[in-house]
Amino acid sequence: MRDLHFKDNFWNGEITSTAGYDTIIQHLNDGKRTCKEIEDFIKARAAIEEKYAKELLGLSKKVCGHNEMNTLKRSLDVFKLQTEQVSLSHLHLAQTMRDEAKKLEEFREKQKEARKKVEQQMDVAHKQKTTNYKKTMESKKTYEQKCRDKEEAEQAMNRSATTSNTKQQEKLYSKAQQAKQSAEEADRLYNQNVCALGKIREEWLNEHVKACEMFEKQEAERINTLRNVVWTHLNHLSQQCVTSDELYEEVRKSLEQCDIQEDIEHFINLRRTGDKPPAPIPYENFYTNQRTAPARQLPSISRRGPVPPPVNSGGDVTYSAIEEPGYSLIRY
């Protein structure tokens, strides 16, 4: 089965519509919020670990067995010393978590800056496309009206051929010639605008495809990064307290089911807007079309709509066991 990709599934039949592009942007914005939420979660957990470590360190300084002696005295001293070491290990864990949160923040900002450039280019392309489409349709309307004016002038000249004097006939002839020239000029301008719109449309198609490829790559990186960040965070917790590993194992099992391509395909199947780009706008000669046909209405420009949150599904992932060296690293 062929893999699904953004560039093949987010088009719209209307040339001025940005519905497919807006759907992708909305999904990427939701993903950016997820990165921020996980980042804040890890920072909050680091604050909890730091608070716990400081309280535990204070507890280790309290008097405990001051009046004891000999072997029990030594045992109680070791007990207090090890309690202090546990508190220091929690302080180290808190700092490690903050470092991981900082990395996620830098990743989020890096993607934001990369997306910003592409979005600015696409905004320009959309504006040019819409502006030139409107300009082309207006020139078409003018062209058709000038053709009607030309025909009316010629008909008026022909009707008055036998009833008007020479002066009136010359006046009608001059008016018909002017109408003919206006129609020819309107025809030239309309044809020119159609050609210009065709070029802009091709440029926009190329930009849209490149944007989709870049956004899909970012989405794959985001899913992979978030999976790795959560995985590493849980490894730190497991190393700190092995007795809690049974609870964290449930989250690791869910991360094992994370599959990048399946997540992307799920989103595409849920929010796809079309698999074909809009057709080119043809040049329509006034004399080969029905003159009584109503002028084409400009299509409405749809805006972004809300996107449901993504749903994770299954996949195959290999991860390190706690007994193995390099436990905190993901291995493929």
N, C-alpha and C positions, 0 to 999 in steps of 0.2 A: 504494500500500500504506500502510495506517495505521501511524503510529509507535507503538511500544510504550512504555509508561510504568510506573513502579513501582506506582502506585496501582491499576492494573488487573491486576496479575500476582502479587501477594504476599499472597493471602488463604488461609484454611484453613477447611475445612468444620466443624471443631469450634470452638465458640464460646470455649472456654478456651485454645485453642492460640495460641501466638505464633510459630509456625514461620516464617511469611512475614516478619514484622517482624524476627525474629532473623537471618534470612538477609541482609536489607538491612544491619543493624547490623554483621554480621560483614564484609560487603564494604566498608563504610565504614571499619571499623577497619583492614582490609588496605590501603586507600587512604591512610590516615593514616600507616601504617608506610612506605609508598612515599615519601611526602613527606619523612619523616625520613631515609630512606636517601639520597635525592637531595641533601638539605640537607647531610648528613655527607660525601657524595662531593665536593661543591663546596668545603666547608671544607678537606678533605684536599688537594684540588688547589691551593687557595690557599696552604696551608702549604708544599707542594712548590715553588710558584713563588717564594715568599718566600725559602726556603732557597737556591734556585738563584740568585736575584738577589743575595743577600748574598755568596755565594761568587764570583759574577762580578764584583761590585764590588771585592772584595778582590784578585781577579786583575788588575783594571784599574790597581791601585796599585803593582803590582810593576815593578821596573826592567826596561825593555825598550828597548834601543838608546841607552843613556846616553852611550856614547862616539862615537856617530855624529854627523854634522854635515850642514849644508846641506839639500838637498832631501830626502834619505832621513830625516834627523832630523825634519823637519817632517811627513813622511808617517807615521813611527812615532808621533809625538805625536798626530796625528789618529786613528790606529788605537786608541790607548789611550783617547782622549776618547770615541770612539764606542762602545767597549766599556763604558765607564762609563754612557753614555746608554742602552744596551741593558739594563743591570742596573736602572737606575731605571724603565724602562718595565715591567720584570717586577714590580718592587715595586708599581707602580701597578695592574697587572693583578691582583695578589694582593689588594689592598684592594678592588678592584671586585668580585671574586668573593665576598669576605666580605660586602659590602653586599647582593649578590644572595641569598646564603644567609640573611641576616637578614630580608629581605623574605619569603622562603619560610617561615621560622620564624613570622613574624607572621601570615601567611596561615593556617598550620596551627593556630595557637592561636586565631585568630578563628573558624575553622570548629569547632574543639573546643568553644568556649564556646557558640556558637549551637546546636550539636547537643545539648549538655548540657541546655539548657532543654527542648528537645523531648523528649528521652529521659526526663527526670523527669516530664513531663506524661503521656507514654505509659505509664510504669511505674505511675503512679497509676491511669490508666484501666484497665490490665490487671488490677491488683489489685482494683479495684472490680468489674470485670466478673466475675472469677473468684469473688470473695467472694459477690456477689449471686447468681451462678449456683448455687453450693453451697447458699446459704440457700434459694433457690427450690426446689431439688430436695429439701432436707430438709423444707421445709414441705409439699411435695407428698406425700412419704412419710408425714408425720404426718396430713395430710388423709385419705389413703386408709385409714390405720389407724383413725382416728376414725370414718370411715364404716362400716368393718367392725364396730367396737365398737357403733355405733348399731344396725346390723342385728341383731347377736347379742342385744343387749338387748331389741329389739322382738320377736324370735323367742322369746326366753325368756319374755317377758310373755304372748305369745299362747299358748304351749304350756301355761302354768300357769293359764290363764284358768278352766278347769273343774276343776282339781285343787287349787288353792291357796285358802286362806282370804282374807278381805278384807285383813287386815294384810299378808300376803305379796304379795297382788296390788298393794297400794298401794306397797310397797317396790320391786317390779319395775317398776311404772309410773314411780316417781320416778327409778329408775336409767336407764330408757329415755329419759326426758326430759333427764336430765343428758347422756347419750350423744349425744342429738340436738343439744343446745346446743353440746357440744364439737365435734361434726362441723361444725356451721354456722360456729363460730368458726374452725376449721381451714380450712374452705373459704374464708372471708373473707381469712384471712392468706395462704393460698396464692395466691389471685387477686391480692391486693395485691402480693405479691412478684413475680409474673409481670409485672405492669404496671411495677413499679419496674425490673425487669431489662430490660424492653423499652426504657425511657427510657435506661438506662445503656448498653445496646447501641447505640442510635442515637448517643449522645454519643461512644462509642468509635469507631464507624464514621467519624464526622466527623473525629475526632482522627487516626485512622489515615490517612485520605486526605490531610489537611493535612501530616502527618509525611512521608508518601511524597513529596508534591510538594516539600517543603523539602529532603529528602534527595537527591532526583533533581537539584534545582537545585545543591546542594552538589557532587554528583558531577560534573556538567557543569563547574562552576567549577574543581574540582580537576584534572580532565583537561586543561582549557584552560590552567590556571596552570602545571602541570608541563610541558606542551608548550612554553609560552612561556619558562619558566625554562631548560629545556635548550637551547632555540633560542638565547636570548640568551647563555648561557654559551659555546656553540660559536662565536657571532659574535665574542665577546671573544678567544677563542683564535685565530680566523682572522685577526683584525686584528693580533694580536701576532706571529704567524708564518704568513705566507701559504703558505709551503712545506708546512705541515702541513694545509692546507685539503683536500687530496685525501682524507685519512683522515677528517676531521671531516664531509666531504660525505656519507659513508656514513650517519652518524647523522642528518643533515638529511633524507636521503632517507627514512629510517624515520619521521621526524617528519612528513613530507609525507603519509605514509599514515595518520596518526592522525586518526580521525574520532570525534567525541564521541558522536554518536547511535548509530553502529555499535557502539562499545564498550559503551554502555548496553544496546543490544538483544542483544548477545552475552551479556552477564551475565544478562539476563532469560531468554533462551532456555536458558541453562545451568542456572540455579538457580531457575526459577519454581516456585512451590508451589501455584498455583491461580488461577482467574480469577473466582471467585465468593465472596462473603462468606458466613458461616454464616447459616442460616435462623433466623428468630425462634423462640423457645421458646414453643409454644402452651399455652394453658390447657386441661388435660385433665380434664373432669368425671368423677368416679368412676363415675357410673351409665351413662355412654355408652361406657366402655372395658371391656375384658375384665378381670375382677377377679383372674384367676389369672395375668395377665401379670407377669413379673418386673420388679422396680424397675430403672429405668435406671441403669447404672453411670456414674459421673463419668468423663469422658474424661481420659486422661493428658495432662499439660501438657508438651509437648515443649520442649526447650531448644535452644540454638544449636549448630549443627554446623559443621565446618570448610568453608571455601569455597575452591575452587581459585583461583590467581592469574589475573587477566584477561589476555586475549590481544589484542594490538593488531591492527588490520586496516586496509585501505586507505581513502583519502579524497583529496579535492582541496584543496591548500593552496598559496597563493601566497606566496613569501618573497623578500626583497630580495637582489639580487646584490651582490658585494663592490665592484663598480665604481659602484654607485648611491649617492647621498647617503642618509644615514639608514640605513646598512647593518644596524645592530644591531636595528632595529625590525621586528616582524612586521607585514605589511600584508595586509588581506583585500580 
